[in-house]
Each structure stands twice: as C-alpha cells, then as structure tokens.
C-alpha cells in the first residue's frame, strides 16, 4: 500500500516506483494499491514520463502479473493515471477507483 498526501511531485512518484521495483518480493507481488488523499498533482513533463516508463519496463519483465490500483477522488490525478494507460505508459493492468473497497475487489478478483 502506498499513501500520497499533499503535493505529489515527479520525485514522489519516481521514488514510489523505484521502491516497488526494488522490493525483495517483487516477483511475487500480485498488486499495489496507491491511495491519494487530499493531494495536489503537480503533473509530469514528457521527459519525466519517459523516465517512469523506463523504470516500469524493467519491472514488467520481472513480474508482468501485478495489478496497480489507484484510489483517489482528485480529477487531475485520475486524468493523469488514465492518460498513462491510454499512452501505454502503464504496462501492468491499471485502474483508478474512488474507494478502497472497489480497489480491493478488483485486485483480488
């Protein structure tokens, strides 16, 4: 479970992605749920999106089965995540939910 509050920057997102990829049990992970509570998404540049995609590529090869669920009611965060799926930046199964319960139902389903 990852928690984000306040301003969410590229550094925050990159650090989170790196922590997940470097997890000792990464190859056994089934899902990651990221909670965005009272956040302000600062956006990502194209170059920053490429950096995150590069990191995700290395992780995808090791474990393509992980589901990424994001819980937020922030329209900007939702749009950014959904755009990453549309642009094929998110390689793993990825969805945005308004509630933790819906996220759990999806990742465990």
N, C-alpha and C positions, 0 to 999 in steps of 0.2 A: 504494500500500500504506500502510495506517495501522496503527500499533502503539500498543496501550494496555497499561500495566502499573500495578500498584498500585491505588490508589483511583481509580475512574472517576466523575467528577462531571458535573453538567449543563454546567458551563463547558468541560470537556474535550470533551464530545460536541458542544456548540454550535460550539466553535472548529473542530473537525474538519469539521463540516457546512459551515461558512462557507468554510473553505479549499478544500473540494471545489467548492462553487458558484462561488467566485471564481477558480478555476483558468483560466489563459489558454486552455487547450484543452478546457474543459468540454463544449462542444458536440460534440466528437469522442470523448469518453470512452466506452468500452464497458463498463467495470466498475471497481468499487472493492472491494478486499479489506481488511477490518479484522481485525487479529489482536489478541485479548485474551489476554494471557499473565500468569498469576499476578495476576489482578485481583480487586478487590472492588467490585462495582457498588453505588453509593450510592442508586440509584433516582431517579426523576423525579416531580415533582409534576404534576398535571394542567395547571397553567399553563405549566410548562416543556415539557411535551409539545406544547402548542399552539404555543409559540414555535418549536420544531423543525419542526413540521408547516408552519408559515408559511414558514420558510426553504426547506423541501423543495418547497413549491408553486411557488415562483419558479424553482427549478432544474428541476422537472419540465417546465415549459412550454418550457424551452430545450433539454432533452435527455431525453425520456421513455424512451430505449432503454438507459440504464445499468442494469447488474445490480449489486446490492450483496450481497456475500458476507461473512459474519462467521465467524471461526474462533475457537472457544472450547470449553473443557470445563467452564466455570462454569455451573451450573444457573440461577443468578439472571440472568446476562447472557443466556443462551439464552431464558429465560422473558420477559424484558423485550423482546427483539427480536421474538420470536414474537407477543407481545401487541400490539406496534406494527403488525404485519401484520394481525392479526385486527381491530384497531380502525381499520384503514385509515389509520394514521399514516404508514406506509411506502408511498409511492406507486409507487416503482420495484419491479421484480422483486427480491425479497429472500429470502435463505435463510441458515440457520445450519448450520455444519459443524464436525465435531470435528477435521478435518485440513485442512492447506493444500492437499494434493493433491486432495482431494474438492472444495474450493472452486474451484480452478483448472479442474478438469474441468467443473464446472457453468458457470462464466463463459465458458469457451472453447467450450462445446458448443453 
